[in-house]
Amino acid sequence: MWIFLSNAMLSLVDKGGDGSTLLVRARRREDLTRVFPQAKVQAGGGTDYPFRARIDREEVALRVAEAVRDIHYPNFKATVAEDDRHAAYLRVWAAMMEFQDQPSRH
């Protein structure tokens, strides 16, 4: 699952472990530490996400729920303060708009 927040983008997967944790990955270390300040972030790992932390599944659910409860804006893109993050998110938005305009293939 990809989660786009105003100040962080995270990838959540159930990869290894005993099922009680999720592997939370990010392209920037601060994206992980903003949402999970106590996380033991590992750098590297040989994949396209250079930062990762194994976090209790319930804590991940709680933080995602908090982010939903904290929505008090009429436009998400307007809440993204970092110029480079805003530009990246806008490219994702544009790609999904292009996707919506294509006929479904199933």
N, CA, C and O atoms as a GROMACS GRO file, in nm:
protein
  424
    1MET      N    1   0.086  -0.117   0.000
    1MET     CA    2   0.000   0.000   0.000
    1MET      C    3   0.090   0.123   0.000
    1MET      O    4   0.187   0.131   0.075
    2TRP      N    5   0.057   0.216  -0.083
    2TRP     CA    6   0.126   0.345  -0.080
    2TRP      C    7   0.042   0.443  -0.001
    2TRP      O    8  -0.080   0.450  -0.019
    3ILE      N    9   0.106   0.518   0.084
    3ILE     CA   10   0.040   0.622   0.162
    3ILE      C   11   0.109   0.754   0.129
    3ILE      O   12   0.229   0.770   0.150
    4PHE      N   13   0.032   0.849   0.078
    4PHE     CA   14   0.083   0.982   0.051
    4PHE      C   15   0.027   1.078   0.155
    4PHE      O   16  -0.094   1.101   0.160
    5LEU      N   17   0.114   1.132   0.238
    5LEU     CA   18   0.076   1.232   0.337
    5LEU      C   19   0.134   1.366   0.293
    5LEU      O   20   0.217   1.371   0.202
    6SER      N   21   0.092   1.472   0.356
    6SER     CA   22   0.142   1.604   0.319
    6SER      C   23   0.294   1.615   0.333
    6SER      O   24   0.358   1.691   0.260
    7ASN      N   25   0.351   1.538   0.425
    7ASN     CA   26   0.495   1.549   0.450
    7ASN      C   27   0.568   1.415   0.446
    7ASN      O   28   0.682   1.406   0.493
    8ALA      N   29   0.505   1.312   0.392
    8ALA     CA   30   0.570   1.181   0.387
    8ALA      C   31   0.501   1.091   0.286
    8ALA      O   32   0.379   1.097   0.267
    9MET      N   33   0.580   1.008   0.220
    9MET     CA   34   0.527   0.903   0.134
    9MET      C   35   0.584   0.771   0.184
    9MET      O   36   0.705   0.757   0.197
   10LEU      N   37   0.496   0.675   0.211
   10LEU     CA   38   0.537   0.546   0.267
   10LEU      C   39   0.484   0.432   0.182
   10LEU      O   40   0.380   0.444   0.118
   11SER      N   41   0.558   0.323   0.183
   11SER     CA   42   0.513   0.198   0.122
   11SER      C   43   0.501   0.096   0.234
   11SER      O   44   0.597   0.074   0.308
   12LEU      N   45   0.385   0.035   0.246
   12LEU     CA   46   0.359  -0.062   0.352
   12LEU      C   47   0.343  -0.200   0.290
   12LEU      O   48   0.262  -0.219   0.199
   13VAL      N   49   0.420  -0.297   0.340
   13VAL     CA   50   0.409  -0.434   0.290
   13VAL      C   51   0.424  -0.533   0.406
   13VAL      O   52   0.484  -0.502   0.509
   14ASP      N   53   0.369  -0.651   0.387
   14ASP     CA   54   0.385  -0.762   0.481
   14ASP      C   55   0.490  -0.853   0.419
   14ASP      O   56   0.457  -0.943   0.341
   15LYS      N   57   0.614  -0.830   0.453
   15LYS     CA   58   0.724  -0.901   0.390
   15LYS      C   59   0.810  -0.964   0.499
   15LYS      O   60   0.885  -0.895   0.568
   16GLY      N   61   0.798  -1.093   0.514
   16GLY     CA   62   0.872  -1.160   0.619
   16GLY      C   63   0.811  -1.132   0.754
   16GLY      O   64   0.700  -1.080   0.763
   17GLY      N   65   0.882  -1.166   0.858
   17GLY     CA   66   0.830  -1.142   0.992
   17GLY      C   67   0.725  -1.245   1.028
   17GLY      O   68   0.704  -1.342   0.956
   18ASP      N   69   0.661  -1.224   1.141
   18ASP     CA   70   0.563  -1.321   1.192
   18ASP      C   71   0.418  -1.278   1.172
   18ASP      O   72   0.327  -1.341   1.225
   19GLY      N   73   0.396  -1.171   1.094
   19GLY     CA   74   0.260  -1.122   1.070
   19GLY      C   75   0.216  -1.014   1.165
   19GLY      O   76   0.116  -0.946   1.139
   20SER      N   77   0.289  -0.994   1.274
   20SER     CA   78   0.250  -0.890   1.370
   20SER      C   79   0.310  -0.755   1.334
   20SER      O   80   0.274  -0.653   1.393
   21THR      N   81   0.401  -0.753   1.237
   21THR     CA   82   0.464  -0.629   1.194
   21THR      C   83   0.447  -0.609   1.045
   21THR      O   84   0.419  -0.703   0.970
   22LEU      N   85   0.465  -0.484   1.003
   22LEU     CA   86   0.471  -0.451   0.861
   22LEU      C   87   0.607  -0.391   0.833
   22LEU      O   88   0.669  -0.331   0.920
   23LEU      N   89   0.653  -0.409   0.711
   23LEU     CA   90   0.774  -0.342   0.667
   23LEU      C   91   0.731  -0.209   0.606
   23LEU      O   92   0.662  -0.206   0.504
   24VAL      N   93   0.771  -0.101   0.670
   24VAL     CA   94   0.736   0.034   0.624
   24VAL      C   95   0.860   0.088   0.555
   24VAL      O   96   0.968   0.095   0.614
   25ARG      N   97   0.844   0.126   0.428
   25ARG     CA   98   0.957   0.170   0.348
   25ARG      C   99   0.936   0.314   0.301
   25ARG      O  100   0.823   0.361   0.288
   26ALA      N  101   1.048   0.381   0.277
   26ALA     CA  102   1.041   0.520   0.232
   26ALA      C  103   1.162   0.551   0.145
   26ALA      O  104   1.265   0.484   0.153
   27ARG      N  105   1.148   0.651   0.064
   27ARG     CA  106   1.259   0.697  -0.019
   27ARG      C  107   1.345   0.799   0.055
   27ARG      O  108   1.461   0.820   0.020
   28ARG      N  109   1.288   0.862   0.156
   28ARG     CA  110   1.361   0.957   0.240
   28ARG      C  111   1.346   0.915   0.386
   28ARG      O  112   1.237   0.884   0.432
   29ARG      N  113   1.457   0.916   0.457
   29ARG     CA  114   1.456   0.876   0.599
   29ARG      C  115   1.354   0.957   0.678
   29ARG      O  116   1.280   0.902   0.760
   30GLU      N  117   1.350   1.089   0.655
   30GLU     CA  118   1.262   1.174   0.735
   30GLU      C  119   1.114   1.141   0.713
   30GLU      O  120   1.032   1.171   0.799
   31ASP      N  121   1.080   1.081   0.601
   31ASP     CA  122   0.941   1.040   0.581
   31ASP      C  123   0.902   0.934   0.683
   31ASP      O  124   0.792   0.938   0.739
   32LEU      N  125   0.991   0.842   0.708
   32LEU     CA  126   0.965   0.739   0.809
   32LEU      C  127   0.964   0.797   0.950
   32LEU      O  128   0.875   0.767   1.030
   33THR      N  129   1.063   0.881   0.981
   33THR     CA  130   1.074   0.931   1.118
   33THR      C  131   0.968   1.036   1.152
   33THR      O  132   0.938   1.055   1.269
   34ARG      N  133   0.913   1.102   1.053
   34ARG     CA  134   0.804   1.197   1.080
   34ARG      C  135   0.679   1.123   1.128
   34ARG      O  136   0.609   1.170   1.219
   35VAL      N  137   0.652   1.009   1.069
   35VAL     CA  138   0.531   0.934   1.103
   35VAL      C  139   0.557   0.837   1.219
   35VAL      O  140   0.469   0.813   1.302
   36PHE      N  141   0.677   0.783   1.224
   36PHE     CA  142   0.714   0.685   1.326
   36PHE      C  143   0.845   0.730   1.392
   36PHE      O  144   0.952   0.677   1.361
   37PRO      N  145   0.838   0.828   1.482
   37PRO     CA  146   0.960   0.885   1.541
   37PRO      C  147   1.048   0.784   1.615
   37PRO      O  148   1.169   0.802   1.623
   38GLN      N  149   0.989   0.679   1.669
   38GLN     CA  150   1.065   0.580   1.745
   38GLN      C  151   1.118   0.465   1.660
   38GLN      O  152   1.181   0.373   1.712
   39ALA      N  153   1.093   0.470   1.530
   39ALA     CA  154   1.132   0.359   1.442
   39ALA      C  155   1.283   0.343   1.436
   39ALA      O  156   1.358   0.441   1.436
   40LYS      N  157   1.326   0.219   1.430
   40LYS     CA  158   1.467   0.187   1.407
   40LYS      C  159   1.485   0.173   1.256
   40LYS      O  160   1.466   0.065   1.200
   41VAL      N  161   1.521   0.282   1.192
   41VAL     CA  162   1.529   0.287   1.047
   41VAL      C  163   1.660   0.223   1.000
   41VAL      O  164   1.768   0.254   1.050
   42GLN      N  165   1.646   0.134   0.903
   42GLN     CA  166   1.762   0.073   0.840
   42GLN      C  167   1.783   0.138   0.704
   42GLN      O  168   1.687   0.158   0.629
   43ALA      N  169   1.906   0.170   0.673
   43ALA     CA  170   1.941   0.226   0.542
   43ALA      C  171   1.991   0.114   0.453
   43ALA      O  172   2.055   0.019   0.499
   44GLY      N  173   1.961   0.126   0.326
   44GLY     CA  174   2.007   0.026   0.230
   44GLY      C  175   1.910  -0.089   0.219
   44GLY      O  176   1.790  -0.073   0.239
   45GLY      N  177   1.961  -0.204   0.188
   45GLY     CA  178   1.875  -0.321   0.173
   45GLY      C  179   1.869  -0.370   0.030
   45GLY      O  180   1.809  -0.474   0.002
   46GLY      N  181   1.931  -0.297  -0.061
   46GLY     CA  182   1.941  -0.343  -0.198
   46GLY      C  183   1.815  -0.336  -0.281
   46GLY      O  184   1.804  -0.404  -0.383
   47THR      N  185   1.719  -0.256  -0.239
   47THR     CA  186   1.597  -0.242  -0.319
   47THR      C  187   1.578  -0.095  -0.355
   47THR      O  188   1.662  -0.011  -0.326
   48ASP      N  189   1.467  -0.067  -0.419
   48ASP     CA  190   1.442   0.071  -0.463
   48ASP      C  191   1.400   0.164  -0.349
   48ASP      O  192   1.396   0.286  -0.369
   49TYR      N  193   1.368   0.110  -0.232
   49TYR     CA  194   1.339   0.194  -0.116
   49TYR      C  195   1.461   0.192  -0.024
   49TYR      O  196   1.490   0.089   0.036
   50PRO      N  197   1.533   0.303  -0.013
   50PRO     CA  198   1.657   0.301   0.064
   50PRO      C  199   1.639   0.300   0.216
   50PRO      O  200   1.736   0.273   0.288
   51PHE      N  201   1.519   0.327   0.266
   51PHE     CA  202   1.498   0.330   0.411
   51PHE      C  203   1.379   0.242   0.447
   51PHE      O  204   1.278   0.240   0.376
   52ARG      N  205   1.394   0.170   0.557
   52ARG     CA  206   1.288   0.076   0.597
   52ARG      C  207   1.290   0.055   0.747
   52ARG      O  208   1.392   0.073   0.812
   53ALA      N  209   1.175   0.017   0.800
   53ALA     CA  210   1.165  -0.017   0.942
   53ALA      C  211   1.053  -0.119   0.957
   53ALA      O  212   0.949  -0.109   0.893
   54ARG      N  213   1.076  -0.215   1.043
   54ARG     CA  214   0.972  -0.312   1.076
   54ARG      C  215   0.897  -0.255   1.195
   54ARG      O  216   0.954  -0.230   1.301
   55ILE      N  217   0.764  -0.234   1.176
   55ILE     CA  218   0.683  -0.165   1.276
   55ILE      C  219   0.560  -0.249   1.306
   55ILE      O  220   0.500  -0.309   1.217
   56ASP      N  221   0.523  -0.251   1.432
   56ASP     CA  222   0.404  -0.325   1.475
   56ASP      C  223   0.284  -0.286   1.389
   56ASP      O  224   0.256  -0.168   1.370
   57ARG      N  225   0.216  -0.385   1.340
   57ARG     CA  226   0.101  -0.364   1.251
   57ARG      C  227  -0.005  -0.272   1.313
   57ARG      O  228  -0.062  -0.188   1.244
   58GLU      N  229  -0.031  -0.288   1.442
   58GLU     CA  230  -0.131  -0.206   1.508
   58GLU      C  231  -0.086  -0.059   1.518
   58GLU      O  232  -0.169   0.032   1.507
   59GLU      N  233   0.043  -0.037   1.538
   59GLU     CA  234   0.092   0.101   1.540
   59GLU      C  235   0.078   0.166   1.402
   59GLU      O  236   0.042   0.283   1.392
   60VAL      N  237   0.107   0.089   1.297
   60VAL     CA  238   0.090   0.141   1.162
   60VAL      C  239  -0.056   0.178   1.140
   60VAL      O  240  -0.086   0.286   1.088
   61ALA      N  241  -0.147   0.090   1.178
   61ALA     CA  242  -0.290   0.117   1.161
   61ALA      C  243  -0.332   0.241   1.239
   61ALA      O  244  -0.410   0.323   1.190
   62LEU      N  245  -0.280   0.255   1.360
   62LEU     CA  246  -0.312   0.372   1.443
   62LEU      C  247  -0.264   0.500   1.376
   62LEU      O  248  -0.339   0.598   1.370
   63ARG      N  249  -0.142   0.501   1.326
   63ARG     CA  250  -0.088   0.623   1.261
   63ARG      C  251  -0.163   0.658   1.134
   63ARG      O  252  -0.187   0.776   1.107
   64VAL      N  253  -0.201   0.559   1.057
   64VAL     CA  254  -0.280   0.585   0.936
   64VAL      C  255  -0.417   0.640   0.975
   64VAL      O  256  -0.467   0.734   0.913
   65ALA      N  257  -0.479   0.581   1.076
   65ALA     CA  258  -0.609   0.630   1.124
   65ALA      C  259  -0.599   0.773   1.175
   65ALA      O  260  -0.688   0.854   1.151
   66GLU      N  261  -0.490   0.804   1.247
   66GLU     CA  262  -0.470   0.942   1.295
   66GLU      C  263  -0.461   1.038   1.177
   66GLU      O  264  -0.518   1.148   1.181
   67ALA      N  265  -0.390   0.999   1.073
   67ALA     CA  266  -0.377   1.085   0.955
   67ALA      C  267  -0.514   1.111   0.892
   67ALA      O  268  -0.543   1.222   0.847
   68VAL      N  269  -0.598   1.008   0.889
   68VAL     CA  270  -0.733   1.026   0.834
   68VAL      C  271  -0.815   1.119   0.923
   68VAL      O  272  -0.883   1.208   0.873
   69ARG      N  273  -0.808   1.099   1.054
   69ARG     CA  274  -0.883   1.185   1.146
   69ARG      C  275  -0.836   1.330   1.140
   69ARG      O  276  -0.914   1.422   1.168
   70ASP      N  277  -0.710   1.352   1.104
   70ASP     CA  278  -0.654   1.487   1.100
   70ASP      C  279  -0.679   1.561   0.968
   70ASP      O  280  -0.627   1.670   0.949
   71ILE      N  281  -0.757   1.503   0.879
   71ILE     CA  282  -0.787   1.572   0.753
   71ILE      C  283  -0.883   1.686   0.782
   71ILE      O  284  -0.996   1.665   0.826
   72HIS      N  285  -0.835   1.808   0.756
   72HIS     CA  286  -0.917   1.930   0.774
   72HIS      C  287  -0.892   2.025   0.658
   72HIS      O  288  -0.884   2.146   0.677
   73TYR      N  289  -0.881   1.970   0.539
   73TYR     CA  290  -0.850   2.052   0.423
   73TYR      C  291  -0.941   2.012   0.307
   73TYR      O  292  -0.984   1.897   0.299
   74PRO      N  293  -0.970   2.107   0.217
   74PRO     CA  294  -1.053   2.075   0.102
   74PRO      C  295  -0.972   2.030  -0.019
   74PRO      O  296  -1.028   1.981  -0.118
   75ASN      N  297  -0.838   2.046  -0.013
   75ASN     CA  298  -0.754   2.011  -0.127
   75ASN      C  299  -0.620   1.959  -0.075
   75ASN      O  300  -0.544   2.035  -0.014
   76PHE      N  301  -0.591   1.831  -0.099
   76PHE     CA  302  -0.469   1.771  -0.048
   76PHE      C  303  -0.343   1.835  -0.105
   76PHE      O  304  -0.251   1.868  -0.030
   77LYS      N  305  -0.338   1.854  -0.236
   77LYS     CA  306  -0.217   1.907  -0.299
   77LYS      C  307  -0.175   2.040  -0.238
   77LYS      O  308  -0.056   2.070  -0.229
   78ALA      N  309  -0.270   2.120  -0.195
   78ALA     CA  310  -0.239   2.251  -0.137
   78ALA      C  311  -0.172   2.240   0.000
   78ALA      O  312  -0.117   2.339   0.049
   79THR      N  313  -0.174   2.122   0.062
   79THR     CA  314  -0.113   2.104   0.194
   79THR      C  315   0.033   2.063   0.187
   79THR      O  316   0.101   2.059   0.290
   80VAL      N  317   0.081   2.033   0.068
   80VAL     CA  318   0.218   1.984   0.052
   80VAL      C  319   0.312   2.104   0.040
   80VAL      O  320   0.315   2.171  -0.064
   81ALA      N  321   0.388   2.132   0.145
   81ALA     CA  322   0.469   2.254   0.152
   81ALA      C  323   0.603   2.243   0.080
   81ALA      O  324   0.652   2.343   0.026
   82GLU      N  325   0.664   2.125   0.077
   82GLU     CA  326   0.794   2.109   0.014
   82GLU      C  327   0.778   2.112  -0.138
   82GLU      O  328   0.702   2.034  -0.195
   83ASP      N  329   0.850   2.203  -0.204
   83ASP     CA  330   0.835   2.219  -0.349
   83ASP      C  331   0.866   2.091  -0.426
   83ASP      O  332   0.792   2.054  -0.517
   84ASP      N  333   0.976   2.022  -0.390
   84ASP     CA  334   1.012   1.901  -0.464
   84ASP      C  335   0.911   1.789  -0.439
   84ASP      O  336   0.882   1.711  -0.531
   85ARG      N  337   0.858   1.778  -0.318
   85ARG     CA  338   0.756   1.678  -0.290
   85ARG      C  339   0.628   1.711  -0.366
   85ARG      O  340   0.565   1.622  -0.424
   86HIS      N  341   0.589   1.838  -0.365
   86HIS     CA  342   0.469   1.879  -0.438
   86HIS      C  343   0.482   1.843  -0.586
   86HIS      O  344   0.387   1.791  -0.645
   87ALA      N  345   0.597   1.871  -0.644
   87ALA     CA  346   0.618   1.840  -0.786
   87ALA      C  347   0.609   1.689  -0.811
   87ALA      O  348   0.550   1.646  -0.911
   88ALA      N  349   0.667   1.609  -0.722
   88ALA     CA  350   0.661   1.464  -0.737
   88ALA      C  351   0.518   1.414  -0.725
   88ALA      O  352   0.474   1.332  -0.806
   89TYR      N  353   0.445   1.462  -0.625
   89TYR     CA  354   0.306   1.421  -0.607
   89TYR      C  355   0.221   1.462  -0.728
   89TYR      O  356   0.132   1.388  -0.769
   90LEU      N  357   0.248   1.579  -0.783
   90LEU     CA  358   0.173   1.625  -0.898
   90LEU      C  359   0.196   1.532  -1.018
   90LEU      O  360   0.105   1.509  -1.097
   91ARG      N  361   0.318   1.479  -1.033
   91ARG     CA  362   0.345   1.384  -1.141
   91ARG      C  363   0.265   1.255  -1.121
   91ARG      O  364   0.213   1.198  -1.217
   92VAL      N  365   0.255   1.209  -0.996
   92VAL     CA  366   0.174   1.091  -0.968
   92VAL      C  367   0.027   1.120  -1.000
   92VAL      O  368  -0.041   1.039  -1.063
   93TRP      N  369  -0.021   1.236  -0.955
   93TRP     CA  370  -0.160   1.277  -0.982
   93TRP      C  371  -0.186   1.277  -1.133
   93TRP      O  372  -0.289   1.228  -1.178
   94ALA      N  373  -0.093   1.334  -1.210
   94ALA     CA  374  -0.109   1.343  -1.356
   94ALA      C  375  -0.108   1.204  -1.419
   94ALA      O  376  -0.185   1.177  -1.511
   95ALA      N  377  -0.021   1.115  -1.370
   95ALA     CA  378  -0.017   0.979  -1.423
   95ALA      C  379  -0.149   0.907  -1.397
   95ALA      O  380  -0.198   0.833  -1.483
   96MET      N  381  -0.207   0.927  -1.279
   96MET     CA  382  -0.334   0.862  -1.248
   96MET      C  383  -0.450   0.923  -1.326
   96MET      O  384  -0.547   0.854  -1.358
   97MET      N  385  -0.440   1.053  -1.358
   97MET     CA  386  -0.543   1.114  -1.441
   97MET      C  387  -0.536   1.053  -1.582
   97MET      O  388  -0.640   1.024  -1.642
   98GLU      N  389  -0.416   1.034  -1.632
   98GLU     CA  390  -0.400   0.970  -1.763
   98GLU      C  391  -0.454   0.827  -1.759
   98GLU      O  392  -0.519   0.783  -1.854
   99PHE      N  393  -0.427   0.756  -1.650
   99PHE     CA  394  -0.476   0.621  -1.632
   99PHE      C  395  -0.629   0.617  -1.633
   99PHE      O  396  -0.688   0.528  -1.695
  100GLN      N  397  -0.694   0.712  -1.566
  100GLN     CA  398  -0.840   0.714  -1.559
  100GLN      C  399  -0.902   0.732  -1.697
  100GLN      O  400  -1.012   0.684  -1.723
  101ASP      N  401  -0.832   0.802  -1.784
  101ASP     CA  402  -0.886   0.830  -1.917
  101ASP      C  403  -0.867   0.714  -2.017
  101ASP      O  404  -0.919   0.719  -2.128
  102GLN      N  405  -0.794   0.613  -1.977
  102GLN     CA  406  -0.774   0.497  -2.064
  102GLN      C  407  -0.886   0.395  -2.041
  102GLN      O  408  -0.934   0.379  -1.929
  103PRO      N  409  -0.925   0.327  -2.148
  103PRO     CA  410  -1.030   0.226  -2.128
  103PRO      C  411  -0.979   0.110  -2.041
  103PRO      O  412  -0.863   0.071  -2.048
  104SER      N  413  -1.068   0.057  -1.960
  104SER     CA  414  -1.034  -0.056  -1.873
  104SER      C  415  -1.004  -0.177  -1.960
  104SER      O  416  -1.068  -0.198  -2.063
  105ARG      N  417  -0.907  -0.258  -1.917
  105ARG     CA  418  -0.865  -0.374  -1.997
  105ARG      C  419  -0.907  -0.506  -1.935
  105ARG      O  420  -0.848  -0.609  -1.966
  106HIS      N  421  -1.006  -0.505  -1.849
  106HIS     CA  422  -1.046  -0.635  -1.791
  106HIS      C  423  -1.188  -0.667  -1.822
  106HIS      O  424  -1.238  -0.772  -1.780
   0.00000   0.00000   0.00000
